[in-house]
Amino acid sequence: MENIDIIVILLFLITFLAVLSKKRNFPFAIILVLSGIVISLIPGLPTISLEPDIIFLIFLPPLLYGAAWNTSWHDFKAAIRPISLASIGLVFFTTGAVAIAAHLLIPGFTWPLAFLLGAIVSPPDAVAATSITKGLGLNPRLIAILEGESLVNDASGLIAYRYALTAITAGNFVFWQAGVNFLWVAAAGIAIGLVIGYITYFIQKKFFCDPVLEVTLTFLTPFASYLLAERFHVSGVLAVVTTGLFLSFRSTEIFSNESRIMAYSVWETVLFILNALVFILIGLQLRNVMKGISDYPLLTLVLYGLAISFVVIIVRFIWVFPASYLPRILSKRIRKKEQLDPRNLIIFGWAGMRGVVSMAAALAIPLTLTDGTAFPQRDLVIYLSFCVILSTLVLLGFSLKWVVRKLKIDPYSLVAEEYEIRTQVATTAINYIENNLGFTQEELLNNIKSKYEVRYNRLQKTDLPANYFGSGKTLAGNIFNEFTKLQLELLGVERNTIKDLHTTGKGNEEIIRKIERELDLEETRLQLEIYDA
């Protein structure tokens, strides 16, 4: 009970720091890693550790599912080649490079341990990357590649992590078997993710009508996908990511407006707490970790941390340029279809921040081997993982804005595309009024039409369109209900337009989600206005 009290208090303090970070426009991911260091320095705090398997079960499914849910399937599919090269090729390249450096640099650091460290620190983190790049006006394709990479590379890194653990605990490792098994584990994980996604989609579309139950099912879905895949010893990570992408693409079909509002609020809160909890746990364990490596001189530990971090950072730049230019050299179609700005490659290399998934993987290292002996150099692996997270977040995160400014990259603005989508929505509604509501009472028709005409006209005159719901005279009784019901009917027209843009991939996903949320809130407000009498 005492430990729970401490965790709650630390969560409260980190939440307060998050408020300050928003006010000061300071990346919250950096706040988290610095909070972990501060927590480790507070005297008298207990050491709290969870079972390694529990750490993966608690943290991985919701974190990965949340990232997948906010990823556009159309953007993901359009950038599948660079995403695959980064999330598979770069992850294994980084794992190998870190393994070689760690094995050569650290005395007694075996190859399996070195590959384990490489697998832990190889995947960049989606939350860290998006939180730090937010507001920099980067090209949407670059953002899509960063987000897509962060989704799939967790699977690649954690599969390599499992193999390295097996090599350490079982003492054997056959390379060709691992390669074949990787294909099976990945394919089967994706298949299970699709099955769970379809079952959830069918249940929610056919049977669910209560927002609380819908959100509860949504919250439990990633755990079901992960546990089923792990039960069959295949990739739970890929299963969760696949389920998230499948259901996110169909979210307009299975959620009511109330469910969607509730789901986004619940998930934002859950993901915030989980991210904070990971770094609270590392903070509460870091003191013991440092005691476990106290035999090493402090200068040596600093050197190890800096060296491994340097390898992680530099390997990304070594990979990104050949991986981007070689496909263009080999394919005329790619050269014609895709524009390549070398400055974006520099930004991509600079955005390789590590975060919560790497930290969770480090904390999930078993305490003992199968024979009961202590896991070799576990504390050193955790320490080096934390050093990589700290250095990439602080060094790369703090300097990213400066790099963007020095490269003189013109900020990419979504305003023009937002105008187009909003204009299309308003025009569709006006056309519907003119073609289908001609027999409506004139007073109602003028009021309802003015709402969309004013919105359309304001789109042509302002930088950002304002929400305008008309200023006609107040109507009473059943006439007011008719007016409200007409607005709800037209909201359905707007929603169908957004749904078509989402389904066909003709609109920016961020804008579509933004307008969809506006429609959800407006629909909820109108439903509350209708008189029961």
Contacts in CASP RR format, 6 or more apart in sequence:
PFRMAT RR
TARGET T0000
AUTHOR 0000-0000-0000
METHOD contacts of the structure
MODEL  1
MENIDIIVILLFLITFLAVLSKKRNFPFAIILVLSGIVISLIPGLPTISL
EPDIIFLIFLPPLLYGAAWNTSWHDFKAAIRPISLASIGLVFFTTGAVAI
AAHLLIPGFTWPLAFLLGAIVSPPDAVAATSITKGLGLNPRLIAILEGES
LVNDASGLIAYRYALTAITAGNFVFWQAGVNFLWVAAAGIAIGLVIGYIT
YFIQKKFFCDPVLEVTLTFLTPFASYLLAERFHVSGVLAVVTTGLFLSFR
STEIFSNESRIMAYSVWETVLFILNALVFILIGLQLRNVMKGISDYPLLT
LVLYGLAISFVVIIVRFIWVFPASYLPRILSKRIRKKEQLDPRNLIIFGW
AGMRGVVSMAAALAIPLTLTDGTAFPQRDLVIYLSFCVILSTLVLLGFSL
KWVVRKLKIDPYSLVAEEYEIRTQVATTAINYIENNLGFTQEELLNNIKS
KYEVRYNRLQKTDLPANYFGSGKTLAGNIFNEFTKLQLELLGVERNTIKD
LHTTGKGNEEIIRKIERELDLEETRLQLEIYDA
2 46 0 8 1.000
3 46 0 8 1.000
3 48 0 8 1.000
6 45 0 8 1.000
6 46 0 8 1.000
6 48 0 8 1.000
6 284 0 8 1.000
7 48 0 8 1.000
7 277 0 8 1.000
7 280 0 8 1.000
10 39 0 8 1.000
10 280 0 8 1.000
11 273 0 8 1.000
11 276 0 8 1.000
11 277 0 8 1.000
11 280 0 8 1.000
13 35 0 8 1.000
14 31 0 8 1.000
14 32 0 8 1.000
14 35 0 8 1.000
14 276 0 8 1.000
14 279 0 8 1.000
14 280 0 8 1.000
15 272 0 8 1.000
15 276 0 8 1.000
17 31 0 8 1.000
17 35 0 8 1.000
18 28 0 8 1.000
18 31 0 8 1.000
18 272 0 8 1.000
18 276 0 8 1.000
20 26 0 8 1.000
21 27 0 8 1.000
21 28 0 8 1.000
21 31 0 8 1.000
22 28 0 8 1.000
27 131 0 8 1.000
27 132 0 8 1.000
27 393 0 8 1.000
27 397 0 8 1.000
28 131 0 8 1.000
29 125 0 8 1.000
29 127 0 8 1.000
29 128 0 8 1.000
29 131 0 8 1.000
29 132 0 8 1.000
29 353 0 8 1.000
29 355 0 8 1.000
29 393 0 8 1.000
30 132 0 8 1.000
30 393 0 8 1.000
30 394 0 8 1.000
30 397 0 8 1.000
30 398 0 8 1.000
32 275 0 8 1.000
32 276 0 8 1.000
32 278 0 8 1.000
32 279 0 8 1.000
32 356 0 8 1.000
33 279 0 8 1.000
33 355 0 8 1.000
33 386 0 8 1.000
33 389 0 8 1.000
33 390 0 8 1.000
33 393 0 8 1.000
33 394 0 8 1.000
34 394 0 8 1.000
35 276 0 8 1.000
35 279 0 8 1.000
35 280 0 8 1.000
35 283 0 8 1.000
36 279 0 8 1.000
36 280 0 8 1.000
36 282 0 8 1.000
36 283 0 8 1.000
36 286 0 8 1.000
37 283 0 8 1.000
37 286 0 8 1.000
37 390 0 8 1.000
39 45 0 8 1.000
39 279 0 8 1.000
39 280 0 8 1.000
39 283 0 8 1.000
39 284 0 8 1.000
39 286 0 8 1.000
40 282 0 8 1.000
40 283 0 8 1.000
40 284 0 8 1.000
40 285 0 8 1.000
40 286 0 8 1.000
40 287 0 8 1.000
40 290 0 8 1.000
45 284 0 8 1.000
45 287 0 8 1.000
46 284 0 8 1.000
47 284 0 8 1.000
47 285 0 8 1.000
47 287 0 8 1.000
47 288 0 8 1.000
48 281 0 8 1.000
48 284 0 8 1.000
48 285 0 8 1.000
49 281 0 8 1.000
49 285 0 8 1.000
49 363 0 8 1.000
49 367 0 8 1.000
50 58 0 8 1.000
50 281 0 8 1.000
50 363 0 8 1.000
52 363 0 8 1.000
52 364 0 8 1.000
52 365 0 8 1.000
52 366 0 8 1.000
52 367 0 8 1.000
53 364 0 8 1.000
55 281 0 8 1.000
55 360 0 8 1.000
55 363 0 8 1.000
55 364 0 8 1.000
56 360 0 8 1.000
56 361 0 8 1.000
56 364 0 8 1.000
57 223 0 8 1.000
57 226 0 8 1.000
57 227 0 8 1.000
58 274 0 8 1.000
59 274 0 8 1.000
59 277 0 8 1.000
59 278 0 8 1.000
59 356 0 8 1.000
59 360 0 8 1.000
60 154 0 8 1.000
60 158 0 8 1.000
60 226 0 8 1.000
60 237 0 8 1.000
60 240 0 8 1.000
60 357 0 8 1.000
60 360 0 8 1.000
61 222 0 8 1.000
61 223 0 8 1.000
61 225 0 8 1.000
61 226 0 8 1.000
61 240 0 8 1.000
62 219 0 8 1.000
62 222 0 8 1.000
62 223 0 8 1.000
62 267 0 8 1.000
62 270 0 8 1.000
62 271 0 8 1.000
62 274 0 8 1.000
63 127 0 8 1.000
63 271 0 8 1.000
63 274 0 8 1.000
63 275 0 8 1.000
63 356 0 8 1.000
63 357 0 8 1.000
63 360 0 8 1.000
64 151 0 8 1.000
64 154 0 8 1.000
64 222 0 8 1.000
64 237 0 8 1.000
64 240 0 8 1.000
64 241 0 8 1.000
64 357 0 8 1.000
65 221 0 8 1.000
65 222 0 8 1.000
65 225 0 8 1.000
65 240 0 8 1.000
65 241 0 8 1.000
65 243 0 8 1.000
65 244 0 8 1.000
66 222 0 8 1.000
66 244 0 8 1.000
66 267 0 8 1.000
66 271 0 8 1.000
67 126 0 8 1.000
67 127 0 8 1.000
67 147 0 8 1.000
67 150 0 8 1.000
67 151 0 8 1.000
67 241 0 8 1.000
68 151 0 8 1.000
68 240 0 8 1.000
68 241 0 8 1.000
68 242 0 8 1.000
68 243 0 8 1.000
68 244 0 8 1.000
68 245 0 8 1.000
68 248 0 8 1.000
69 244 0 8 1.000
69 247 0 8 1.000
69 248 0 8 1.000
69 251 0 8 1.000
69 267 0 8 1.000
70 147 0 8 1.000
70 248 0 8 1.000
71 144 0 8 1.000
71 147 0 8 1.000
71 148 0 8 1.000
71 151 0 8 1.000
71 245 0 8 1.000
71 248 0 8 1.000
72 144 0 8 1.000
72 505 0 8 1.000
72 509 0 8 1.000
73 245 0 8 1.000
73 248 0 8 1.000
73 249 0 8 1.000
74 505 0 8 1.000
74 509 0 8 1.000
75 140 0 8 1.000
75 141 0 8 1.000
75 144 0 8 1.000
75 147 0 8 1.000
75 509 0 8 1.000
76 83 0 8 1.000
76 144 0 8 1.000
76 147 0 8 1.000
76 148 0 8 1.000
76 151 0 8 1.000
76 245 0 8 1.000
78 141 0 8 1.000
78 144 0 8 1.000
79 141 0 8 1.000
79 144 0 8 1.000
79 145 0 8 1.000
79 148 0 8 1.000
81 327 0 8 1.000
82 145 0 8 1.000
82 149 0 8 1.000
82 323 0 8 1.000
82 324 0 8 1.000
83 145 0 8 1.000
83 148 0 8 1.000
83 149 0 8 1.000
83 152 0 8 1.000
84 152 0 8 1.000
85 323 0 8 1.000
86 145 0 8 1.000
86 149 0 8 1.000
86 153 0 8 1.000
86 319 0 8 1.000
86 320 0 8 1.000
86 323 0 8 1.000
87 123 0 8 1.000
87 148 0 8 1.000
87 149 0 8 1.000
87 150 0 8 1.000
87 151 0 8 1.000
87 152 0 8 1.000
87 153 0 8 1.000
87 155 0 8 1.000
87 156 0 8 1.000
88 152 0 8 1.000
88 153 0 8 1.000
88 156 0 8 1.000
89 156 0 8 1.000
89 319 0 8 1.000
89 323 0 8 1.000
90 122 0 8 1.000
90 149 0 8 1.000
90 153 0 8 1.000
90 315 0 8 1.000
90 316 0 8 1.000
90 319 0 8 1.000
90 320 0 8 1.000
90 323 0 8 1.000
91 122 0 8 1.000
91 123 0 8 1.000
91 153 0 8 1.000
91 156 0 8 1.000
91 157 0 8 1.000
91 160 0 8 1.000
92 122 0 8 1.000
92 156 0 8 1.000
92 160 0 8 1.000
93 315 0 8 1.000
93 319 0 8 1.000
94 118 0 8 1.000
94 121 0 8 1.000
94 122 0 8 1.000
94 312 0 8 1.000
94 315 0 8 1.000
94 316 0 8 1.000
94 319 0 8 1.000
95 115 0 8 1.000
95 118 0 8 1.000
95 119 0 8 1.000
95 122 0 8 1.000
95 157 0 8 1.000
95 160 0 8 1.000
96 115 0 8 1.000
96 118 0 8 1.000
97 311 0 8 1.000
97 315 0 8 1.000
98 114 0 8 1.000
98 117 0 8 1.000
98 118 0 8 1.000
98 121 0 8 1.000
98 122 0 8 1.000
98 308 0 8 1.000
98 311 0 8 1.000
98 312 0 8 1.000
98 315 0 8 1.000
99 111 0 8 1.000
99 114 0 8 1.000
99 115 0 8 1.000
99 117 0 8 1.000
99 118 0 8 1.000
100 114 0 8 1.000
101 307 0 8 1.000
101 308 0 8 1.000
101 311 0 8 1.000
102 109 0 8 1.000
102 113 0 8 1.000
102 114 0 8 1.000
102 117 0 8 1.000
102 118 0 8 1.000
102 308 0 8 1.000
102 384 0 8 1.000
103 109 0 8 1.000
103 110 0 8 1.000
103 111 0 8 1.000
103 114 0 8 1.000
105 304 0 8 1.000
105 307 0 8 1.000
105 308 0 8 1.000
106 304 0 8 1.000
106 380 0 8 1.000
109 377 0 8 1.000
109 380 0 8 1.000
110 168 0 8 1.000
110 376 0 8 1.000
112 164 0 8 1.000
112 167 0 8 1.000
112 168 0 8 1.000
112 171 0 8 1.000
112 173 0 8 1.000
113 164 0 8 1.000
113 168 0 8 1.000
113 376 0 8 1.000
113 377 0 8 1.000
113 381 0 8 1.000
115 160 0 8 1.000
115 163 0 8 1.000
115 164 0 8 1.000
115 167 0 8 1.000
116 161 0 8 1.000
116 164 0 8 1.000
116 165 0 8 1.000
116 168 0 8 1.000
116 365 0 8 1.000
116 381 0 8 1.000
117 308 0 8 1.000
117 381 0 8 1.000
117 384 0 8 1.000
117 385 0 8 1.000
118 160 0 8 1.000
118 164 0 8 1.000
119 157 0 8 1.000
119 158 0 8 1.000
119 160 0 8 1.000
119 161 0 8 1.000
119 163 0 8 1.000
119 164 0 8 1.000
119 361 0 8 1.000
120 161 0 8 1.000
120 358 0 8 1.000
120 361 0 8 1.000
120 362 0 8 1.000
120 381 0 8 1.000
120 385 0 8 1.000
121 308 0 8 1.000
121 312 0 8 1.000
121 354 0 8 1.000
121 358 0 8 1.000
121 384 0 8 1.000
121 385 0 8 1.000
121 388 0 8 1.000
121 389 0 8 1.000
122 153 0 8 1.000
122 156 0 8 1.000
122 157 0 8 1.000
122 160 0 8 1.000
122 312 0 8 1.000
123 150 0 8 1.000
123 153 0 8 1.000
123 154 0 8 1.000
123 156 0 8 1.000
123 157 0 8 1.000
123 158 0 8 1.000
123 354 0 8 1.000
123 357 0 8 1.000
123 358 0 8 1.000
124 146 0 8 1.000
124 149 0 8 1.000
124 150 0 8 1.000
124 153 0 8 1.000
124 351 0 8 1.000
124 352 0 8 1.000
124 353 0 8 1.000
124 354 0 8 1.000
124 355 0 8 1.000
124 392 0 8 1.000
125 150 0 8 1.000
125 353 0 8 1.000
125 354 0 8 1.000
125 355 0 8 1.000
125 356 0 8 1.000
125 357 0 8 1.000
125 358 0 8 1.000
126 146 0 8 1.000
126 147 0 8 1.000
126 148 0 8 1.000
126 150 0 8 1.000
126 151 0 8 1.000
127 271 0 8 1.000
127 275 0 8 1.000
127 355 0 8 1.000
127 356 0 8 1.000
128 353 0 8 1.000
128 354 0 8 1.000
128 355 0 8 1.000
128 356 0 8 1.000
128 393 0 8 1.000
129 146 0 8 1.000
129 147 0 8 1.000
129 150 0 8 1.000
129 351 0 8 1.000
129 352 0 8 1.000
129 353 0 8 1.000
130 143 0 8 1.000
130 146 0 8 1.000
130 147 0 8 1.000
132 351 0 8 1.000
132 353 0 8 1.000
132 393 0 8 1.000
132 397 0 8 1.000
132 400 0 8 1.000
133 143 0 8 1.000
133 146 0 8 1.000
133 351 0 8 1.000
133 400 0 8 1.000
136 400 0 8 1.000
136 401 0 8 1.000
136 404 0 8 1.000
136 411 0 8 1.000
137 411 0 8 1.000
137 412 0 8 1.000
137 413 0 8 1.000
138 344 0 8 1.000
138 347 0 8 1.000
138 404 0 8 1.000
138 409 0 8 1.000
138 412 0 8 1.000
139 341 0 8 1.000
139 344 0 8 1.000
139 412 0 8 1.000
140 412 0 8 1.000
140 414 0 8 1.000
140 508 0 8 1.000
140 510 0 8 1.000
142 344 0 8 1.000
142 347 0 8 1.000
142 348 0 8 1.000
145 348 0 8 1.000
146 348 0 8 1.000
146 351 0 8 1.000
151 241 0 8 1.000
152 238 0 8 1.000
152 241 0 8 1.000
154 237 0 8 1.000
154 241 0 8 1.000
154 357 0 8 1.000
155 186 0 8 1.000
155 235 0 8 1.000
155 236 0 8 1.000
155 237 0 8 1.000
155 238 0 8 1.000
155 241 0 8 1.000
158 235 0 8 1.000
158 237 0 8 1.000
158 357 0 8 1.000
158 361 0 8 1.000
159 182 0 8 1.000
159 185 0 8 1.000
159 186 0 8 1.000
159 235 0 8 1.000
159 237 0 8 1.000
161 361 0 8 1.000
163 173 0 8 1.000
163 178 0 8 1.000
165 365 0 8 1.000
165 366 0 8 1.000
166 172 0 8 1.000
166 173 0 8 1.000
167 173 0 8 1.000
168 369 0 8 1.000
168 375 0 8 1.000
168 376 0 8 1.000
169 366 0 8 1.000
169 369 0 8 1.000
169 370 0 8 1.000
170 370 0 8 1.000
184 234 0 8 1.000
185 233 0 8 1.000
185 234 0 8 1.000
185 235 0 8 1.000
186 234 0 8 1.000
186 235 0 8 1.000
186 238 0 8 1.000
188 229 0 8 1.000
188 232 0 8 1.000
188 234 0 8 1.000
188 235 0 8 1.000
189 229 0 8 1.000
189 234 0 8 1.000
189 235 0 8 1.000
189 236 0 8 1.000
189 238 0 8 1.000
189 239 0 8 1.000
189 242 0 8 1.000
190 235 0 8 1.000
190 238 0 8 1.000
190 239 0 8 1.000
190 242 0 8 1.000
192 225 0 8 1.000
192 228 0 8 1.000
192 229 0 8 1.000
192 232 0 8 1.000
192 234 0 8 1.000
192 236 0 8 1.000
192 239 0 8 1.000
192 242 0 8 1.000
193 225 0 8 1.000
193 229 0 8 1.000
193 238 0 8 1.000
193 239 0 8 1.000
193 240 0 8 1.000
193 242 0 8 1.000
193 243 0 8 1.000
193 246 0 8 1.000
194 242 0 8 1.000
194 243 0 8 1.000
194 246 0 8 1.000
196 221 0 8 1.000
196 224 0 8 1.000
196 225 0 8 1.000
196 228 0 8 1.000
196 239 0 8 1.000
196 243 0 8 1.000
197 221 0 8 1.000
197 225 0 8 1.000
197 242 0 8 1.000
197 243 0 8 1.000
197 244 0 8 1.000
197 246 0 8 1.000
197 247 0 8 1.000
198 246 0 8 1.000
200 217 0 8 1.000
200 218 0 8 1.000
200 221 0 8 1.000
200 243 0 8 1.000
200 247 0 8 1.000
201 246 0 8 1.000
201 247 0 8 1.000
201 250 0 8 1.000
201 253 0 8 1.000
201 254 0 8 1.000
203 217 0 8 1.000
204 214 0 8 1.000
204 217 0 8 1.000
204 254 0 8 1.000
204 255 0 8 1.000
205 253 0 8 1.000
205 254 0 8 1.000
208 214 0 8 1.000
208 217 0 8 1.000
208 254 0 8 1.000
209 256 0 8 1.000
211 256 0 8 1.000
211 258 0 8 1.000
211 259 0 8 1.000
211 262 0 8 1.000
212 262 0 8 1.000
214 254 0 8 1.000
214 255 0 8 1.000
214 256 0 8 1.000
214 259 0 8 1.000
214 263 0 8 1.000
215 259 0 8 1.000
215 262 0 8 1.000
215 263 0 8 1.000
215 266 0 8 1.000
218 247 0 8 1.000
218 263 0 8 1.000
218 267 0 8 1.000
219 266 0 8 1.000
219 267 0 8 1.000
219 270 0 8 1.000
221 243 0 8 1.000
221 244 0 8 1.000
221 247 0 8 1.000
222 240 0 8 1.000
222 243 0 8 1.000
222 244 0 8 1.000
225 236 0 8 1.000
225 239 0 8 1.000
225 240 0 8 1.000
225 242 0 8 1.000
225 243 0 8 1.000
226 236 0 8 1.000
226 237 0 8 1.000
226 239 0 8 1.000
226 240 0 8 1.000
228 239 0 8 1.000
229 235 0 8 1.000
229 236 0 8 1.000
229 238 0 8 1.000
229 239 0 8 1.000
229 240 0 8 1.000
230 236 0 8 1.000
247 254 0 8 1.000
249 502 0 8 1.000
251 260 0 8 1.000
252 495 0 8 1.000
252 498 0 8 1.000
252 499 0 8 1.000
252 502 0 8 1.000
252 503 0 8 1.000
252 516 0 8 1.000
253 499 0 8 1.000
255 263 0 8 1.000
257 519 0 8 1.000
257 520 0 8 1.000
257 523 0 8 1.000
257 524 0 8 1.000
258 520 0 8 1.000
258 524 0 8 1.000
260 516 0 8 1.000
260 517 0 8 1.000
260 520 0 8 1.000
261 517 0 8 1.000
261 520 0 8 1.000
261 521 0 8 1.000
261 524 0 8 1.000
264 517 0 8 1.000
274 356 0 8 1.000
275 356 0 8 1.000
278 356 0 8 1.000
278 359 0 8 1.000
278 360 0 8 1.000
278 363 0 8 1.000
279 356 0 8 1.000
279 359 0 8 1.000
281 363 0 8 1.000
282 359 0 8 1.000
282 362 0 8 1.000
282 363 0 8 1.000
282 382 0 8 1.000
282 386 0 8 1.000
285 363 0 8 1.000
285 382 0 8 1.000
286 386 0 8 1.000
288 379 0 8 1.000
289 379 0 8 1.000
289 382 0 8 1.000
289 383 0 8 1.000
289 386 0 8 1.000
290 379 0 8 1.000
290 383 0 8 1.000
291 379 0 8 1.000
292 379 0 8 1.000
293 301 0 8 1.000
293 379 0 8 1.000
293 380 0 8 1.000
293 383 0 8 1.000
296 304 0 8 1.000
296 380 0 8 1.000
301 383 0 8 1.000
304 380 0 8 1.000
304 384 0 8 1.000
304 387 0 8 1.000
305 383 0 8 1.000
305 384 0 8 1.000
305 387 0 8 1.000
305 388 0 8 1.000
305 391 0 8 1.000
306 387 0 8 1.000
306 391 0 8 1.000
308 384 0 8 1.000
308 387 0 8 1.000
308 388 0 8 1.000
309 387 0 8 1.000
309 388 0 8 1.000
309 391 0 8 1.000
309 392 0 8 1.000
309 395 0 8 1.000
312 354 0 8 1.000
312 388 0 8 1.000
312 392 0 8 1.000
313 352 0 8 1.000
313 391 0 8 1.000
313 392 0 8 1.000
313 395 0 8 1.000
313 396 0 8 1.000
316 349 0 8 1.000
316 352 0 8 1.000
317 349 0 8 1.000
320 345 0 8 1.000
320 348 0 8 1.000
320 349 0 8 1.000
321 345 0 8 1.000
324 340 0 8 1.000
324 345 0 8 1.000
325 340 0 8 1.000
327 334 0 8 1.000
328 334 0 8 1.000
328 335 0 8 1.000
328 338 0 8 1.000
328 340 0 8 1.000
341 409 0 8 1.000
343 407 0 8 1.000
343 409 0 8 1.000
344 409 0 8 1.000
346 403 0 8 1.000
346 407 0 8 1.000
347 400 0 8 1.000
347 403 0 8 1.000
347 404 0 8 1.000
347 407 0 8 1.000
347 409 0 8 1.000
350 396 0 8 1.000
350 399 0 8 1.000
350 400 0 8 1.000
350 403 0 8 1.000
351 396 0 8 1.000
351 400 0 8 1.000
352 392 0 8 1.000
352 396 0 8 1.000
353 392 0 8 1.000
353 393 0 8 1.000
353 396 0 8 1.000
353 397 0 8 1.000
354 388 0 8 1.000
354 389 0 8 1.000
354 392 0 8 1.000
354 393 0 8 1.000
355 389 0 8 1.000
355 392 0 8 1.000
355 393 0 8 1.000
358 385 0 8 1.000
358 388 0 8 1.000
358 389 0 8 1.000
359 385 0 8 1.000
359 386 0 8 1.000
359 389 0 8 1.000
361 385 0 8 1.000
362 381 0 8 1.000
362 382 0 8 1.000
362 385 0 8 1.000
362 386 0 8 1.000
363 382 0 8 1.000
365 375 0 8 1.000
365 378 0 8 1.000
365 381 0 8 1.000
365 382 0 8 1.000
366 375 0 8 1.000
366 378 0 8 1.000
367 374 0 8 1.000
367 375 0 8 1.000
367 378 0 8 1.000
368 374 0 8 1.000
368 375 0 8 1.000
369 375 0 8 1.000
414 508 0 8 1.000
414 510 0 8 1.000
414 511 0 8 1.000
415 463 0 8 1.000
415 464 0 8 1.000
417 507 0 8 1.000
417 508 0 8 1.000
417 511 0 8 1.000
418 465 0 8 1.000
418 508 0 8 1.000
418 511 0 8 1.000
418 514 0 8 1.000
419 459 0 8 1.000
419 465 0 8 1.000
421 498 0 8 1.000
421 501 0 8 1.000
421 507 0 8 1.000
421 508 0 8 1.000
421 511 0 8 1.000
421 512 0 8 1.000
421 515 0 8 1.000
422 455 0 8 1.000
422 459 0 8 1.000
422 465 0 8 1.000
422 515 0 8 1.000
423 456 0 8 1.000
423 459 0 8 1.000
424 497 0 8 1.000
424 501 0 8 1.000
425 494 0 8 1.000
425 497 0 8 1.000
425 498 0 8 1.000
425 515 0 8 1.000
426 452 0 8 1.000
426 455 0 8 1.000
426 456 0 8 1.000
426 459 0 8 1.000
427 456 0 8 1.000
428 493 0 8 1.000
428 494 0 8 1.000
428 497 0 8 1.000
429 452 0 8 1.000
429 490 0 8 1.000
429 493 0 8 1.000
429 494 0 8 1.000
430 449 0 8 1.000
430 452 0 8 1.000
430 453 0 8 1.000
430 456 0 8 1.000
432 490 0 8 1.000
432 493 0 8 1.000
433 445 0 8 1.000
433 448 0 8 1.000
433 449 0 8 1.000
433 452 0 8 1.000
433 490 0 8 1.000
437 445 0 8 1.000
437 448 0 8 1.000
437 486 0 8 1.000
438 445 0 8 1.000
440 448 0 8 1.000
440 486 0 8 1.000
441 479 0 8 1.000
441 482 0 8 1.000
443 475 0 8 1.000
444 475 0 8 1.000
444 479 0 8 1.000
444 482 0 8 1.000
444 483 0 8 1.000
444 486 0 8 1.000
447 470 0 8 1.000
447 472 0 8 1.000
447 475 0 8 1.000
447 483 0 8 1.000
448 483 0 8 1.000
448 486 0 8 1.000
448 487 0 8 1.000
448 490 0 8 1.000
450 470 0 8 1.000
450 472 0 8 1.000
451 468 0 8 1.000
451 469 0 8 1.000
451 470 0 8 1.000
451 487 0 8 1.000
452 490 0 8 1.000
454 468 0 8 1.000
454 470 0 8 1.000
455 465 0 8 1.000
455 468 0 8 1.000
458 465 0 8 1.000
458 466 0 8 1.000
458 468 0 8 1.000
459 465 0 8 1.000
467 518 0 8 1.000
467 522 0 8 1.000
469 487 0 8 1.000
469 522 0 8 1.000
474 480 0 8 1.000
475 483 0 8 1.000
477 531 0 8 1.000
477 533 0 8 1.000
478 531 0 8 1.000
480 529 0 8 1.000
480 531 0 8 1.000
481 530 0 8 1.000
481 531 0 8 1.000
484 526 0 8 1.000
484 529 0 8 1.000
484 530 0 8 1.000
485 530 0 8 1.000
487 526 0 8 1.000
488 523 0 8 1.000
488 526 0 8 1.000
488 527 0 8 1.000
491 519 0 8 1.000
491 522 0 8 1.000
491 523 0 8 1.000
491 526 0 8 1.000
492 519 0 8 1.000
494 515 0 8 1.000
494 519 0 8 1.000
495 516 0 8 1.000
495 519 0 8 1.000
498 512 0 8 1.000
498 515 0 8 1.000
498 516 0 8 1.000
498 519 0 8 1.000
500 506 0 8 1.000
501 507 0 8 1.000
501 512 0 8 1.000
502 509 0 8 1.000
502 512 0 8 1.000
END
